[in-house]
Amino acid sequence: MATATRHRTPPEAPRNGRTGRRVRTRNTRRPAYGAGIGAALWLLVVCVPLYYLVATSLRGPGDYMSQGPLSLPQSLTLDNYRNVFEVGFLGFLANSLIVAFGAILLVLLVAVPAAFAIVRSRSRAVRVSFLLFLLGLAVPAQAVIIPIYLIITRLHLYDSLPAIILPTAAFTLPISIIVLTSSLRDVPGELYEAMALDGAATWQVFLRLVLPLSRPGVVTVAIFVGLNAWNNFIFPLVLTQSASNRVLPLGLWAFQTQYGTDVPGLMAAVVLSTIPILALYLFGRRHLLSGLAAGFGK
């Protein structure tokens, strides 16, 4: 009688270090349709105002009034940009640049040494000073505008650019110290101790260690203070009066009259006024992100 012989297949050789088990691979990467739709909507939200801003600045006032604000321009013109320069745009731009750079310089001169002292000092007076700086976050500018006006007039600074620089720097100082303190706390303590063992003085540690390593925080603070100084409206409105000390937010009022507003001219002025601050943001956006994220992991 013939016997049927069964041939068993040998077990599969181990693959990838796993014995006798079939490895299933799944493609876990799936298209993120939700994120794509959200990104497209966000891009639309950003692009529509930019289109309206640029397109309106290139239209004539008659075309804007007859065709409507959201219609496609029938013809393009640069007359609005020429009118912007004729009303003194360069003077407004120069004043805004002086105010922005003055506030940035003043804040960095105070905030960087203050943050260094807060991080490295164990003095009670330093901790109390840090708490006083934090209290400044709870004071809105509108609530203290009258005392600020009285102080500026007593200092004989009314209707001058320092009258805008000083309160702008004061109100951006608390958040600047917080950002720089978080940035300096990321510096390992061993570096401070190594420089101290090498005989470095405090000012040498500040110049050779603190300033180079706190560059992301410094750039973040500079951009933050510059944006606040550039867009500030209440301090120039209350603390200045003459046209020679007028900054860009007040200069935009030149396109508003008793009987209406020159919208195409106003949009042209807005386009030109955004170019310097947009360039500042593009220059330091990488340091801005790293500076804002400093200290979040602790």
Contacts in CASP RR format, 6 or more apart in sequence:
PFRMAT RR
TARGET T0000
AUTHOR 0000-0000-0000
METHOD contacts of the structure
MODEL  1
MATATRHRTPPEAPRNGRTGRRVRTRNTRRPAYGAGIGAALWLLVVCVPL
YYLVATSLRGPGDYMSQGPLSLPQSLTLDNYRNVFEVGFLGFLANSLIVA
FGAILLVLLVAVPAAFAIVRSRSRAVRVSFLLFLLGLAVPAQAVIIPIYL
IITRLHLYDSLPAIILPTAAFTLPISIIVLTSSLRDVPGELYEAMALDGA
ATWQVFLRLVLPLSRPGVVTVAIFVGLNAWNNFIFPLVLTQSASNRVLPL
GLWAFQTQYGTDVPGLMAAVVLSTIPILALYLFGRRHLLSGLAAGFGK
11 20 0 8 1.000
12 20 0 8 1.000
12 22 0 8 1.000
14 20 0 8 1.000
15 23 0 8 1.000
16 23 0 8 1.000
52 69 0 8 1.000
52 70 0 8 1.000
52 267 0 8 1.000
53 267 0 8 1.000
53 270 0 8 1.000
53 271 0 8 1.000
54 267 0 8 1.000
54 271 0 8 1.000
55 72 0 8 1.000
55 73 0 8 1.000
56 64 0 8 1.000
56 69 0 8 1.000
56 263 0 8 1.000
56 264 0 8 1.000
56 267 0 8 1.000
57 80 0 8 1.000
57 81 0 8 1.000
57 264 0 8 1.000
57 265 0 8 1.000
57 267 0 8 1.000
57 268 0 8 1.000
57 270 0 8 1.000
57 271 0 8 1.000
58 73 0 8 1.000
58 76 0 8 1.000
58 77 0 8 1.000
58 78 0 8 1.000
58 80 0 8 1.000
58 264 0 8 1.000
59 73 0 8 1.000
59 75 0 8 1.000
59 76 0 8 1.000
59 77 0 8 1.000
59 80 0 8 1.000
59 264 0 8 1.000
60 75 0 8 1.000
60 77 0 8 1.000
60 79 0 8 1.000
60 80 0 8 1.000
60 264 0 8 1.000
61 262 0 8 1.000
61 263 0 8 1.000
61 264 0 8 1.000
63 73 0 8 1.000
63 74 0 8 1.000
63 75 0 8 1.000
64 263 0 8 1.000
64 264 0 8 1.000
67 73 0 8 1.000
67 74 0 8 1.000
69 263 0 8 1.000
80 264 0 8 1.000
80 265 0 8 1.000
80 267 0 8 1.000
80 268 0 8 1.000
81 268 0 8 1.000
81 272 0 8 1.000
83 262 0 8 1.000
83 265 0 8 1.000
83 268 0 8 1.000
84 265 0 8 1.000
84 268 0 8 1.000
84 269 0 8 1.000
84 272 0 8 1.000
87 251 0 8 1.000
87 254 0 8 1.000
87 255 0 8 1.000
88 254 0 8 1.000
89 269 0 8 1.000
89 272 0 8 1.000
91 246 0 8 1.000
92 246 0 8 1.000
92 247 0 8 1.000
92 248 0 8 1.000
92 250 0 8 1.000
92 251 0 8 1.000
93 248 0 8 1.000
93 272 0 8 1.000
93 273 0 8 1.000
93 276 0 8 1.000
95 161 0 8 1.000
95 245 0 8 1.000
95 246 0 8 1.000
95 247 0 8 1.000
95 248 0 8 1.000
96 229 0 8 1.000
96 230 0 8 1.000
96 247 0 8 1.000
96 248 0 8 1.000
96 273 0 8 1.000
96 276 0 8 1.000
97 276 0 8 1.000
98 161 0 8 1.000
98 165 0 8 1.000
99 161 0 8 1.000
99 164 0 8 1.000
99 165 0 8 1.000
99 168 0 8 1.000
99 229 0 8 1.000
99 230 0 8 1.000
99 232 0 8 1.000
99 236 0 8 1.000
99 247 0 8 1.000
100 225 0 8 1.000
100 226 0 8 1.000
100 229 0 8 1.000
100 230 0 8 1.000
102 165 0 8 1.000
102 169 0 8 1.000
102 229 0 8 1.000
103 165 0 8 1.000
103 168 0 8 1.000
103 169 0 8 1.000
103 172 0 8 1.000
103 225 0 8 1.000
103 226 0 8 1.000
103 228 0 8 1.000
103 229 0 8 1.000
104 221 0 8 1.000
104 222 0 8 1.000
104 225 0 8 1.000
104 226 0 8 1.000
104 229 0 8 1.000
106 165 0 8 1.000
106 166 0 8 1.000
106 169 0 8 1.000
107 169 0 8 1.000
107 172 0 8 1.000
107 173 0 8 1.000
107 176 0 8 1.000
107 221 0 8 1.000
107 225 0 8 1.000
108 176 0 8 1.000
108 218 0 8 1.000
108 221 0 8 1.000
108 222 0 8 1.000
110 169 0 8 1.000
110 173 0 8 1.000
111 173 0 8 1.000
111 176 0 8 1.000
111 177 0 8 1.000
111 180 0 8 1.000
111 221 0 8 1.000
112 180 0 8 1.000
112 210 0 8 1.000
112 211 0 8 1.000
112 214 0 8 1.000
112 218 0 8 1.000
113 206 0 8 1.000
114 129 0 8 1.000
114 133 0 8 1.000
114 177 0 8 1.000
114 180 0 8 1.000
115 177 0 8 1.000
115 180 0 8 1.000
115 181 0 8 1.000
115 183 0 8 1.000
115 184 0 8 1.000
115 214 0 8 1.000
116 184 0 8 1.000
116 206 0 8 1.000
116 210 0 8 1.000
117 126 0 8 1.000
118 126 0 8 1.000
118 127 0 8 1.000
118 129 0 8 1.000
118 130 0 8 1.000
118 177 0 8 1.000
118 181 0 8 1.000
119 181 0 8 1.000
119 184 0 8 1.000
119 185 0 8 1.000
119 187 0 8 1.000
120 192 0 8 1.000
130 177 0 8 1.000
130 181 0 8 1.000
133 173 0 8 1.000
133 174 0 8 1.000
133 177 0 8 1.000
134 174 0 8 1.000
134 178 0 8 1.000
135 174 0 8 1.000
136 171 0 8 1.000
136 174 0 8 1.000
137 174 0 8 1.000
137 175 0 8 1.000
139 171 0 8 1.000
141 148 0 8 1.000
141 167 0 8 1.000
141 171 0 8 1.000
141 234 0 8 1.000
141 235 0 8 1.000
142 234 0 8 1.000
145 234 0 8 1.000
145 238 0 8 1.000
148 167 0 8 1.000
148 235 0 8 1.000
148 238 0 8 1.000
148 239 0 8 1.000
149 158 0 8 1.000
149 238 0 8 1.000
149 239 0 8 1.000
152 158 0 8 1.000
152 163 0 8 1.000
152 166 0 8 1.000
152 167 0 8 1.000
152 239 0 8 1.000
157 163 0 8 1.000
157 166 0 8 1.000
157 239 0 8 1.000
158 239 0 8 1.000
158 240 0 8 1.000
158 241 0 8 1.000
159 239 0 8 1.000
159 240 0 8 1.000
159 241 0 8 1.000
159 242 0 8 1.000
159 245 0 8 1.000
160 240 0 8 1.000
160 245 0 8 1.000
161 240 0 8 1.000
161 245 0 8 1.000
163 235 0 8 1.000
163 239 0 8 1.000
163 240 0 8 1.000
164 229 0 8 1.000
164 232 0 8 1.000
164 235 0 8 1.000
164 236 0 8 1.000
164 239 0 8 1.000
164 240 0 8 1.000
164 247 0 8 1.000
165 229 0 8 1.000
167 235 0 8 1.000
167 239 0 8 1.000
168 225 0 8 1.000
168 228 0 8 1.000
168 229 0 8 1.000
168 232 0 8 1.000
168 235 0 8 1.000
169 225 0 8 1.000
171 228 0 8 1.000
172 224 0 8 1.000
172 225 0 8 1.000
172 228 0 8 1.000
172 229 0 8 1.000
175 224 0 8 1.000
176 221 0 8 1.000
176 224 0 8 1.000
176 225 0 8 1.000
179 217 0 8 1.000
179 220 0 8 1.000
179 221 0 8 1.000
179 224 0 8 1.000
179 291 0 8 1.000
179 292 0 8 1.000
179 294 0 8 1.000
180 214 0 8 1.000
180 217 0 8 1.000
180 218 0 8 1.000
180 221 0 8 1.000
182 291 0 8 1.000
182 294 0 8 1.000
182 295 0 8 1.000
182 296 0 8 1.000
183 214 0 8 1.000
183 216 0 8 1.000
183 217 0 8 1.000
183 220 0 8 1.000
183 291 0 8 1.000
183 294 0 8 1.000
183 295 0 8 1.000
184 210 0 8 1.000
184 213 0 8 1.000
184 214 0 8 1.000
185 294 0 8 1.000
185 295 0 8 1.000
185 298 0 8 1.000
186 294 0 8 1.000
186 295 0 8 1.000
187 209 0 8 1.000
187 210 0 8 1.000
187 213 0 8 1.000
187 214 0 8 1.000
191 209 0 8 1.000
191 213 0 8 1.000
192 205 0 8 1.000
192 209 0 8 1.000
195 204 0 8 1.000
195 205 0 8 1.000
195 208 0 8 1.000
195 209 0 8 1.000
196 205 0 8 1.000
200 208 0 8 1.000
211 218 0 8 1.000
215 287 0 8 1.000
216 287 0 8 1.000
216 288 0 8 1.000
216 290 0 8 1.000
216 291 0 8 1.000
216 294 0 8 1.000
217 287 0 8 1.000
217 290 0 8 1.000
217 291 0 8 1.000
217 294 0 8 1.000
219 284 0 8 1.000
219 287 0 8 1.000
219 288 0 8 1.000
219 291 0 8 1.000
220 287 0 8 1.000
220 288 0 8 1.000
220 290 0 8 1.000
220 291 0 8 1.000
220 292 0 8 1.000
222 280 0 8 1.000
223 280 0 8 1.000
223 281 0 8 1.000
223 284 0 8 1.000
223 288 0 8 1.000
226 277 0 8 1.000
226 280 0 8 1.000
227 277 0 8 1.000
227 281 0 8 1.000
230 248 0 8 1.000
230 276 0 8 1.000
230 277 0 8 1.000
231 249 0 8 1.000
232 247 0 8 1.000
232 249 0 8 1.000
233 249 0 8 1.000
233 250 0 8 1.000
236 245 0 8 1.000
236 246 0 8 1.000
236 247 0 8 1.000
236 249 0 8 1.000
236 250 0 8 1.000
237 250 0 8 1.000
240 246 0 8 1.000
240 247 0 8 1.000
240 250 0 8 1.000
248 269 0 8 1.000
248 273 0 8 1.000
251 269 0 8 1.000
252 266 0 8 1.000
252 269 0 8 1.000
252 270 0 8 1.000
252 273 0 8 1.000
255 261 0 8 1.000
255 262 0 8 1.000
255 263 0 8 1.000
255 265 0 8 1.000
255 266 0 8 1.000
255 269 0 8 1.000
256 262 0 8 1.000
256 266 0 8 1.000
281 288 0 8 1.000
END
